Amino acid sequence: MLRVRTGGAGPPVLLLHGHPRTHTTWHRVAPLLADDHTVVCPDLRGYGESSKPGDYSKRAMARDFVNLMRDLGHERFAVVGHDRGAAAAIRLALDHPDRVTHLAVLDGLPVGAHLQRADARFAQAWYHWFFLAQQEIAAPMISQNPELWYGRRYRDTPLAMGVENWADYQRAIHDPETVHAMCGDYRAGLEVDRVHDDEDRARGRRISCPVLALWSAKDDLGDLYEDLPGIWAEWAGDVRVRSIDCGHHMAEEAPAELVRELRTLF
């Protein structure tokens, strides 16, 4: 079961958050899009107040979203995914091309593309991928002192995030069951998600809808990969790659510019 918030009217767009956020990360973006779109914002399985079934593969998440949108009356829809939500959005577009009209990926690449290029720089900058994937060790360690782990990594504040978003985030990172599930998401990334991506590459499967790939100029995705357009060309035919001058959580830091880019895509 997914916790979900929806509003607005018009063509549907599904907004998928990243780690360690919940759907409230979109609180500055959703009202702008809701002027002329039906906006659907769920907590990913394992995150926030959604259920924690144990299977955190992006394929399972994609099925969640197809079922959710169908239940809401939307057979076809646009998808926007950030961070871990980007991995789920990419899998949704690959597994269900008849459902996804447009795809926006914020600070993300296919999991397989990341791991294919993982080197010492990647391991140093994104060491948390490998730590969190050790679910049975990482989750209890983090839950002993969530502020030590998340406070050190993200340096978030209620002012920067918004009061409701901050409170929802705090509930999530202080819930041991949610922390365990979020680690399971990363474990799936290194295991079954990579298998699925590698299978798609071997079969020549690509994303068929128009893609907008946005990366944060003040984060490190552009530092790790000098040729983001070239990487995306391996996965999609109709793709535009751009940067936004902000940090990693662009929905919170640059909502107006993000919405302008999304409207261009839609």
Phi and psi restraints in degrees (value plus and minus 20) as a CYANA .aco file:
   2 LEU   PHI    -125.1   -85.1
   2 LEU   PSI     114.4   154.4
   3 ARG   PHI     -96.5   -56.5
   3 ARG   PSI     113.8   153.8
   4 VAL   PHI    -165.1  -125.1
   4 VAL   PSI     126.0   166.0
   5 ARG   PHI    -145.9  -105.9
   5 ARG   PSI     117.9   157.9
   6 THR   PHI    -161.0  -121.0
   6 THR   PSI     135.0   175.0
   7 GLY   PHI    -193.1  -153.1
   7 GLY   PSI     154.5   194.5
   8 GLY   PHI      65.9   105.9
   8 GLY   PSI    -194.3  -154.3
   9 ALA   PHI    -172.2  -132.2
   9 ALA   PSI     123.7   163.7
  10 GLY   PHI     105.9   145.9
  10 GLY   PSI    -185.1  -145.1
  11 PRO   PHI     -76.2   -36.2
  11 PRO   PSI     116.8   156.8
  12 PRO   PHI     -97.9   -57.9
  12 PRO   PSI     123.4   163.4
  13 VAL   PHI    -157.2  -117.2
  13 VAL   PSI     110.7   150.7
  14 LEU   PHI    -121.1   -81.1
  14 LEU   PSI     104.7   144.7
  15 LEU   PHI    -129.1   -89.1
  15 LEU   PSI     101.5   141.5
  16 LEU   PHI    -136.9   -96.9
  16 LEU   PSI      99.4   139.4
  17 HIS   PHI     -98.7   -58.7
  17 HIS   PSI     153.1   193.1
  18 GLY   PHI    -132.2   -92.2
  18 GLY   PSI    -192.4  -152.4
  19 HIS   PHI    -105.7   -65.7
  19 HIS   PSI     118.0   158.0
  20 PRO   PHI    -121.3   -81.3
  20 PRO   PSI      11.4    51.4
  21 ARG   PHI     -98.1   -58.1
  21 ARG   PSI     158.0   198.0
  22 THR   PHI    -145.6  -105.6
  22 THR   PSI    -191.9  -151.9
  23 HIS   PHI     -82.2   -42.2
  23 HIS   PSI     -38.9     1.1
  24 THR   PHI     -90.5   -50.5
  24 THR   PSI     -29.7    10.3
  25 THR   PHI     -79.8   -39.8
  25 THR   PSI     -40.6    -0.6
  26 TRP   PHI    -110.0   -70.0
  26 TRP   PSI      -7.1    32.9
  27 HIS   PHI     -84.4   -44.4
  27 HIS   PSI     -41.0    -1.0
  28 ARG   PHI    -116.0   -76.0
  28 ARG   PSI     -34.9     5.1
  29 VAL   PHI    -116.4   -76.4
  29 VAL   PSI     -65.1   -25.1
  30 ALA   PHI     -77.3   -37.3
  30 ALA   PSI     -64.0   -24.0
  31 PRO   PHI     -82.5   -42.5
  31 PRO   PSI     -52.8   -12.8
  32 LEU   PHI     -89.7   -49.7
  32 LEU   PSI     -64.1   -24.1
  33 LEU   PHI     -89.4   -49.4
  33 LEU   PSI     -49.3    -9.3
  34 ALA   PHI     -89.3   -49.3
  34 ALA   PSI     -29.5    10.5
  35 ASP   PHI     -80.0   -40.0
  35 ASP   PSI     -53.5   -13.5
  36 ASP   PHI    -163.9  -123.9
  36 ASP   PSI      -1.4    38.6
  37 HIS   PHI    -158.0  -118.0
  37 HIS   PSI     132.7   172.7
  38 THR   PHI    -105.8   -65.8
  38 THR   PSI      96.9   136.9
  39 VAL   PHI    -124.1   -84.1
  39 VAL   PSI     109.7   149.7
  40 VAL   PHI    -142.3  -102.3
  40 VAL   PSI     101.2   141.2
  41 CYS   PHI    -145.4  -105.4
  41 CYS   PSI      79.7   119.7
  42 PRO   PHI    -117.5   -77.5
  42 PRO   PSI     138.7   178.7
  43 ASP   PHI     -98.9   -58.9
  43 ASP   PSI     110.6   150.6
  44 LEU   PHI     -79.1   -39.1
  44 LEU   PSI     132.5   172.5
  45 ARG   PHI     -75.8   -35.8
  45 ARG   PSI     115.6   155.6
  46 GLY   PHI      71.9   111.9
  46 GLY   PSI     -41.5    -1.5
  47 TYR   PHI    -123.1   -83.1
  47 TYR   PSI     134.5   174.5
  48 GLY   PHI      32.4    72.4
  48 GLY   PSI    -147.4  -107.4
  49 GLU   PHI    -125.4   -85.4
  49 GLU   PSI      -7.8    32.2
  50 SER   PHI     -94.9   -54.9
  50 SER   PSI     142.6   182.6
  51 SER   PHI     -88.1   -48.1
  51 SER   PSI     142.0   182.0
  52 LYS   PHI    -147.1  -107.1
  52 LYS   PSI      58.3    98.3
  53 PRO   PHI    -100.0   -60.0
  53 PRO   PSI     -30.8     9.2
  54 GLY   PHI      83.1   123.1
  54 GLY   PSI     -47.1    -7.1
  55 ASP   PHI    -116.9   -76.9
  55 ASP   PSI      88.3   128.3
  56 TYR   PHI    -133.3   -93.3
  56 TYR   PSI       5.8    45.8
  57 SER   PHI     -85.6   -45.6
  57 SER   PSI     130.8   170.8
  58 LYS   PHI     -90.5   -50.5
  58 LYS   PSI     -43.1    -3.1
  59 ARG   PHI     -86.5   -46.5
  59 ARG   PSI     -61.9   -21.9
  60 ALA   PHI     -85.9   -45.9
  60 ALA   PSI     -60.7   -20.7
  61 MET   PHI     -81.5   -41.5
  61 MET   PSI     -61.8   -21.8
  62 ALA   PHI     -79.8   -39.8
  62 ALA   PSI     -61.7   -21.7
  63 ARG   PHI     -83.4   -43.4
  63 ARG   PSI     -58.5   -18.5
  64 ASP   PHI     -74.1   -34.1
  64 ASP   PSI     -65.9   -25.9
  65 PHE   PHI     -93.5   -53.5
  65 PHE   PSI     -56.9   -16.9
  66 VAL   PHI     -80.6   -40.6
  66 VAL   PSI     -65.3   -25.3
  67 ASN   PHI     -85.9   -45.9
  67 ASN   PSI     -61.9   -21.9
  68 LEU   PHI     -80.3   -40.3
  68 LEU   PSI     -69.6   -29.6
  69 MET   PHI     -86.8   -46.8
  69 MET   PSI     -56.4   -16.4
  70 ARG   PHI     -83.7   -43.7
  70 ARG   PSI     -62.5   -22.5
  71 ASP   PHI     -82.8   -42.8
  71 ASP   PSI     -49.1    -9.1
  72 LEU   PHI    -106.9   -66.9
  72 LEU   PSI     -20.7    19.3
  73 GLY   PHI      72.0   112.0
  73 GLY   PSI      -2.0    38.0
  74 HIS   PHI    -135.0   -95.0
  74 HIS   PSI      85.8   125.8
  75 GLU   PHI    -100.6   -60.6
  75 GLU   PSI     -51.9   -11.9
  76 ARG   PHI    -151.4  -111.4
  76 ARG   PSI     124.9   164.9
  77 PHE   PHI    -183.4  -143.4
  77 PHE   PSI     138.4   178.4
  78 ALA   PHI    -106.6   -66.6
  78 ALA   PSI     134.2   174.2
  79 VAL   PHI    -151.5  -111.5
  79 VAL   PSI     114.1   154.1
  80 VAL   PHI    -143.5  -103.5
  80 VAL   PSI     104.6   144.6
  81 GLY   PHI    -150.4  -110.4
  81 GLY   PSI     116.8   156.8
  82 HIS   PHI    -134.8   -94.8
  82 HIS   PSI     114.4   154.4
  83 ASP   PHI      38.7    78.7
  83 ASP   PSI    -140.8  -100.8
  84 ARG   PHI     -86.1   -46.1
  84 ARG   PSI     -51.6   -11.6
  85 GLY   PHI     -84.4   -44.4
  85 GLY   PSI     -47.2    -7.2
  86 ALA   PHI     -86.0   -46.0
  86 ALA   PSI     -61.0   -21.0
  87 ALA   PHI     -82.2   -42.2
  87 ALA   PSI     -60.7   -20.7
  88 ALA   PHI     -86.7   -46.7
  88 ALA   PSI     -59.5   -19.5
  89 ALA   PHI     -85.1   -45.1
  89 ALA   PSI     -60.4   -20.4
  90 ILE   PHI     -83.2   -43.2
  90 ILE   PSI     -65.4   -25.4
  91 ARG   PHI     -83.4   -43.4
  91 ARG   PSI     -57.5   -17.5
  92 LEU   PHI     -80.1   -40.1
  92 LEU   PSI     -64.6   -24.6
  93 ALA   PHI     -87.7   -47.7
  93 ALA   PSI     -53.6   -13.6
  94 LEU   PHI     -95.3   -55.3
  94 LEU   PSI     -62.4   -22.4
  95 ASP   PHI    -101.8   -61.8
  95 ASP   PSI     -46.0    -6.0
  96 HIS   PHI    -153.3  -113.3
  96 HIS   PSI      42.3    82.3
  97 PRO   PHI     -83.4   -43.4
  97 PRO   PSI     -43.0    -3.0
  98 ASP   PHI     -95.8   -55.8
  98 ASP   PSI     -31.7     8.3
  99 ARG   PHI    -117.3   -77.3
  99 ARG   PSI     -53.3   -13.3
 100 VAL   PHI    -117.1   -77.1
 100 VAL   PSI      99.6   139.6
 101 THR   PHI    -106.6   -66.6
 101 THR   PSI     -57.3   -17.3
 102 HIS   PHI    -166.9  -126.9
 102 HIS   PSI     129.2   169.2
 103 LEU   PHI    -150.2  -110.2
 103 LEU   PSI     107.0   147.0
 104 ALA   PHI    -136.2   -96.2
 104 ALA   PSI     106.4   146.4
 105 VAL   PHI    -134.5   -94.5
 105 VAL   PSI      99.5   139.5
 106 LEU   PHI    -128.0   -88.0
 106 LEU   PSI      96.8   136.8
 107 ASP   PHI      31.4    71.4
 107 ASP   PSI      36.1    76.1
 108 GLY   PHI    -178.7  -138.7
 108 GLY   PSI     144.5   184.5
 109 LEU   PHI    -162.9  -122.9
 109 LEU   PSI     146.2   186.2
 110 PRO   PHI     -75.1   -35.1
 110 PRO   PSI     121.0   161.0
 111 VAL   PHI     -74.1   -34.1
 111 VAL   PSI     -62.6   -22.6
 112 GLY   PHI     -82.4   -42.4
 112 GLY   PSI     -54.0   -14.0
 113 ALA   PHI     -87.1   -47.1
 113 ALA   PSI     -59.8   -19.8
 114 HIS   PHI     -80.5   -40.5
 114 HIS   PSI     -73.4   -33.4
 115 LEU   PHI     -91.5   -51.5
 115 LEU   PSI     -47.8    -7.8
 116 GLN   PHI     -82.7   -42.7
 116 GLN   PSI     -49.6    -9.6
 117 ARG   PHI    -126.4   -86.4
 117 ARG   PSI     -14.4    25.6
 118 ALA   PHI     -82.1   -42.1
 118 ALA   PSI     103.9   143.9
 119 ASP   PHI    -154.5  -114.5
 119 ASP   PSI    -186.6  -146.6
 120 ALA   PHI     -82.8   -42.8
 120 ALA   PSI     -57.2   -17.2
 121 ARG   PHI     -84.2   -44.2
 121 ARG   PSI     -62.9   -22.9
 122 PHE   PHI     -82.0   -42.0
 122 PHE   PSI     -66.5   -26.5
 123 ALA   PHI     -82.1   -42.1
 123 ALA   PSI     -55.9   -15.9
 124 GLN   PHI     -93.6   -53.6
 124 GLN   PSI     -63.4   -23.4
 125 ALA   PHI     -97.2   -57.2
 125 ALA   PSI     -57.3   -17.3
 126 TRP   PHI    -138.4   -98.4
 126 TRP   PSI      19.5    59.5
 127 TYR   PHI     -78.2   -38.2
 127 TYR   PSI     -45.3    -5.3
 128 HIS   PHI     -82.5   -42.5
 128 HIS   PSI     -47.1    -7.1
 129 TRP   PHI     -75.6   -35.6
 129 TRP   PSI     -63.9   -23.9
 130 PHE   PHI    -103.1   -63.1
 130 PHE   PSI     -52.4   -12.4
 131 PHE   PHI     -88.1   -48.1
 131 PHE   PSI     -71.9   -31.9
 132 LEU   PHI     -82.7   -42.7
 132 LEU   PSI     -50.5   -10.5
 133 ALA   PHI     -86.1   -46.1
 133 ALA   PSI     -39.5     0.5
 134 GLN   PHI    -102.7   -62.7
 134 GLN   PSI      47.7    87.7
 135 GLN   PHI     -73.0   -33.0
 135 GLN   PSI     -66.9   -26.9
 136 GLU   PHI     -91.6   -51.6
 136 GLU   PSI     -39.3     0.7
 137 ILE   PHI    -116.9   -76.9
 137 ILE   PSI     -67.1   -27.1
 138 ALA   PHI     -86.1   -46.1
 138 ALA   PSI     -64.6   -24.6
 139 ALA   PHI     -80.1   -40.1
 139 ALA   PSI     -70.6   -30.6
 140 PRO   PHI     -86.3   -46.3
 140 PRO   PSI     -52.2   -12.2
 141 MET   PHI     -84.0   -44.0
 141 MET   PSI     -65.6   -25.6
 142 ILE   PHI     -84.8   -44.8
 142 ILE   PSI     -61.4   -21.4
 143 SER   PHI     -90.4   -50.4
 143 SER   PSI     -36.7     3.3
 144 GLN   PHI     -87.3   -47.3
 144 GLN   PSI     -49.7    -9.7
 145 ASN   PHI    -177.8  -137.8
 145 ASN   PSI      56.5    96.5
 146 PRO   PHI     -78.5   -38.5
 146 PRO   PSI     -54.6   -14.6
 147 GLU   PHI     -85.6   -45.6
 147 GLU   PSI     -53.0   -13.0
 148 LEU   PHI     -83.7   -43.7
 148 LEU   PSI     -65.2   -25.2
 149 TRP   PHI     -94.8   -54.8
 149 TRP   PSI     -76.3   -36.3
 150 TYR   PHI     -96.0   -56.0
 150 TYR   PSI     -56.3   -16.3
 151 GLY   PHI     -84.1   -44.1
 151 GLY   PSI     -59.7   -19.7
 152 ARG   PHI     -88.0   -48.0
 152 ARG   PSI     -57.3   -17.3
 153 ARG   PHI    -100.1   -60.1
 153 ARG   PSI     -59.9   -19.9
 154 TYR   PHI    -131.2   -91.2
 154 TYR   PSI     -44.5    -4.5
 155 ARG   PHI      30.9    70.9
 155 ARG   PSI      23.4    63.4
 156 ASP   PHI    -103.4   -63.4
 156 ASP   PSI     137.7   177.7
 157 THR   PHI    -158.2  -118.2
 157 THR   PSI     137.2   177.2
 158 PRO   PHI     -79.8   -39.8
 158 PRO   PSI     -55.0   -15.0
 159 LEU   PHI     -85.7   -45.7
 159 LEU   PSI     -65.2   -25.2
 160 ALA   PHI     -89.3   -49.3
 160 ALA   PSI     -58.9   -18.9
 161 MET   PHI    -108.3   -68.3
 161 MET   PSI     -47.1    -7.1
 162 GLY   PHI      77.6   117.6
 162 GLY   PSI     119.1   159.1
 163 VAL   PHI     -81.0   -41.0
 163 VAL   PSI     -67.5   -27.5
 164 GLU   PHI     -85.4   -45.4
 164 GLU   PSI     -62.6   -22.6
 165 ASN   PHI     -81.7   -41.7
 165 ASN   PSI     -64.3   -24.3
 166 TRP   PHI     -79.2   -39.2
 166 TRP   PSI     -66.0   -26.0
 167 ALA   PHI     -84.3   -44.3
 167 ALA   PSI     -60.2   -20.2
 168 ASP   PHI     -86.0   -46.0
 168 ASP   PSI     -62.1   -22.1
 169 TYR   PHI     -81.5   -41.5
 169 TYR   PSI     -63.3   -23.3
 170 GLN   PHI     -83.2   -43.2
 170 GLN   PSI     -62.0   -22.0
 171 ARG   PHI     -80.3   -40.3
 171 ARG   PSI     -59.7   -19.7
 172 ALA   PHI     -86.2   -46.2
 172 ALA   PSI     -69.1   -29.1
 173 ILE   PHI     -94.7   -54.7
 173 ILE   PSI     -35.2     4.8
 174 HIS   PHI    -117.8   -77.8
 174 HIS   PSI     -14.1    25.9
 175 ASP   PHI    -121.1   -81.1
 175 ASP   PSI      88.2   128.2
 176 PRO   PHI     -76.2   -36.2
 176 PRO   PSI     -54.3   -14.3
 177 GLU   PHI     -85.1   -45.1
 177 GLU   PSI     -59.8   -19.8
 178 THR   PHI     -89.3   -49.3
 178 THR   PSI     -62.2   -22.2
 179 VAL   PHI     -80.2   -40.2
 179 VAL   PSI     -63.3   -23.3
 180 HIS   PHI     -80.5   -40.5
 180 HIS   PSI     -61.7   -21.7
 181 ALA   PHI     -88.7   -48.7
 181 ALA   PSI     -60.4   -20.4
 182 MET   PHI     -82.4   -42.4
 182 MET   PSI     -58.2   -18.2
 183 CYS   PHI     -83.8   -43.8
 183 CYS   PSI     -55.8   -15.8
 184 GLY   PHI     -82.3   -42.3
 184 GLY   PSI     -53.1   -13.1
 185 ASP   PHI     -79.3   -39.3
 185 ASP   PSI     -65.5   -25.5
 186 TYR   PHI     -90.0   -50.0
 186 TYR   PSI     -55.2   -15.2
 187 ARG   PHI     -81.9   -41.9
 187 ARG   PSI     -64.5   -24.5
 188 ALA   PHI     -81.3   -41.3
 188 ALA   PSI     -55.2   -15.2
 189 GLY   PHI     -79.3   -39.3
 189 GLY   PSI     -62.4   -22.4
 190 LEU   PHI    -100.0   -60.0
 190 LEU   PSI     -35.3     4.7
 191 GLU   PHI    -129.7   -89.7
 191 GLU   PSI    -114.0   -74.0
 192 VAL   PHI     -88.5   -48.5
 192 VAL   PSI     -55.2   -15.2
 193 ASP   PHI     -83.8   -43.8
 193 ASP   PSI     -59.7   -19.7
 194 ARG   PHI     -86.2   -46.2
 194 ARG   PSI     -58.9   -18.9
 195 VAL   PHI     -78.5   -38.5
 195 VAL   PSI     -66.0   -26.0
 196 HIS   PHI     -83.1   -43.1
 196 HIS   PSI     -62.2   -22.2
 197 ASP   PHI     -85.7   -45.7
 197 ASP   PSI     -62.1   -22.1
 198 ASP   PHI     -85.1   -45.1
 198 ASP   PSI     -56.8   -16.8
 199 GLU   PHI     -83.6   -43.6
 199 GLU   PSI     -61.2   -21.2
 200 ASP   PHI     -83.7   -43.7
 200 ASP   PSI     -62.7   -22.7
 201 ARG   PHI     -83.4   -43.4
 201 ARG   PSI     -61.5   -21.5
 202 ALA   PHI     -83.9   -43.9
 202 ALA   PSI     -53.1   -13.1
 203 ARG   PHI    -109.1   -69.1
 203 ARG   PSI     -25.5    14.5
 204 GLY   PHI      57.4    97.4
 204 GLY   PSI      -1.1    38.9
 205 ARG   PHI     -94.0   -54.0
 205 ARG   PSI     115.7   155.7
 206 ARG   PHI    -155.5  -115.5
 206 ARG   PSI     143.7   183.7
 207 ILE   PHI     -93.8   -53.8
 207 ILE   PSI     109.6   149.6
 208 SER   PHI    -116.5   -76.5
 208 SER   PSI     -39.3     0.7
 209 CYS   PHI    -108.2   -68.2
 209 CYS   PSI     146.4   186.4
 210 PRO   PHI     -82.1   -42.1
 210 PRO   PSI     119.2   159.2
 211 VAL   PHI    -143.6  -103.6
 211 VAL   PSI     115.1   155.1
 212 LEU   PHI    -134.2   -94.2
 212 LEU   PSI      98.9   138.9
 213 ALA   PHI    -130.1   -90.1
 213 ALA   PSI      90.5   130.5
 214 LEU   PHI    -128.3   -88.3
 214 LEU   PSI     116.8   156.8
 215 TRP   PHI    -149.1  -109.1
 215 TRP   PSI     129.8   169.8
 216 SER   PHI    -104.0   -64.0
 216 SER   PSI     101.7   141.7
 217 ALA   PHI     -84.4   -44.4
 217 ALA   PSI     -46.0    -6.0
 218 LYS   PHI    -116.6   -76.6
 218 LYS   PSI     -11.2    28.8
 219 ASP   PHI    -127.0   -87.0
 219 ASP   PSI    -188.0  -148.0
 220 ASP   PHI    -131.4   -91.4
 220 ASP   PSI     -14.6    25.4
 221 LEU   PHI     -81.6   -41.6
 221 LEU   PSI     -64.0   -24.0
 222 GLY   PHI     -87.7   -47.7
 222 GLY   PSI     -45.3    -5.3
 223 ASP   PHI     -94.2   -54.2
 223 ASP   PSI     -55.6   -15.6
 224 LEU   PHI     -94.3   -54.3
 224 LEU   PSI     -53.3   -13.3
 225 TYR   PHI    -147.2  -107.2
 225 TYR   PSI      93.4   133.4
 226 GLU   PHI     -97.2   -57.2
 226 GLU   PSI     -41.4    -1.4
 227 ASP   PHI    -143.5  -103.5
 227 ASP   PSI      46.2    86.2
 228 LEU   PHI     -81.7   -41.7
 228 LEU   PSI     -61.7   -21.7
 229 PRO   PHI     -79.7   -39.7
 229 PRO   PSI     -58.4   -18.4
 230 GLY   PHI     -85.2   -45.2
 230 GLY   PSI     -59.3   -19.3
 231 ILE   PHI     -84.3   -44.3
 231 ILE   PSI     -65.6   -25.6
 232 TRP   PHI     -86.1   -46.1
 232 TRP   PSI     -49.1    -9.1
 233 ALA   PHI     -82.9   -42.9
 233 ALA   PSI     -42.3    -2.3
 234 GLU   PHI     -95.3   -55.3
 234 GLU   PSI     -38.3     1.7
 235 TRP   PHI    -134.6   -94.6
 235 TRP   PSI     -38.2     1.8
 236 ALA   PHI    -172.5  -132.5
 236 ALA   PSI     129.0   169.0
 237 GLY   PHI    -109.5   -69.5
 237 GLY   PSI     -56.6   -16.6
 238 ASP   PHI    -130.4   -90.4
 238 ASP   PSI      69.5   109.5
 239 VAL   PHI    -158.7  -118.7
 239 VAL   PSI     119.6   159.6
 240 ARG   PHI    -142.6  -102.6
 240 ARG   PSI     109.4   149.4
 241 VAL   PHI    -134.8   -94.8
 241 VAL   PSI     105.0   145.0
 242 ARG   PHI    -162.0  -122.0
 242 ARG   PSI     140.7   180.7
 243 SER   PHI    -133.9   -93.9
 243 SER   PSI     134.4   174.4
 244 ILE   PHI    -139.8   -99.8
 244 ILE   PSI     117.1   157.1
 245 ASP   PHI    -100.1   -60.1
 245 ASP   PSI      61.1   101.1
 246 CYS   PHI    -179.8  -139.8
 246 CYS   PSI     157.9   197.9
 247 GLY   PHI    -103.4   -63.4
 247 GLY   PSI    -188.8  -148.8
 248 HIS   PHI     -81.2   -41.2
 248 HIS   PSI     -60.0   -20.0
 249 HIS   PHI    -110.4   -70.4
 249 HIS   PSI      53.0    93.0
 250 MET   PHI     -86.1   -46.1
 250 MET   PSI     -48.0    -8.0
 251 ALA   PHI     -85.0   -45.0
 251 ALA   PSI     -48.3    -8.3
 252 GLU   PHI    -111.7   -71.7
 252 GLU   PSI     -50.5   -10.5
 253 GLU   PHI    -114.5   -74.5
 253 GLU   PSI     -51.3   -11.3
 254 ALA   PHI    -160.0  -120.0
 254 ALA   PSI      37.2    77.2
 255 PRO   PHI     -84.2   -44.2
 255 PRO   PSI     -59.6   -19.6
 256 ALA   PHI     -86.6   -46.6
 256 ALA   PSI     -63.7   -23.7
 257 GLU   PHI     -87.2   -47.2
 257 GLU   PSI     -59.0   -19.0
 258 LEU   PHI     -80.8   -40.8
 258 LEU   PSI     -65.6   -25.6
 259 VAL   PHI     -83.8   -43.8
 259 VAL   PSI     -57.9   -17.9
 260 ARG   PHI     -79.5   -39.5
 260 ARG   PSI     -63.5   -23.5
 261 GLU   PHI     -84.9   -44.9
 261 GLU   PSI     -60.5   -20.5
 262 LEU   PHI     -85.9   -45.9
 262 LEU   PSI     -61.0   -21.0
 263 ARG   PHI     -82.7   -42.7
 263 ARG   PSI     -57.2   -17.2
 264 THR   PHI     -82.3   -42.3
 264 THR   PSI     -61.6   -21.6
 265 LEU   PHI     -84.6   -44.6
 265 LEU   PSI     -67.8   -27.8
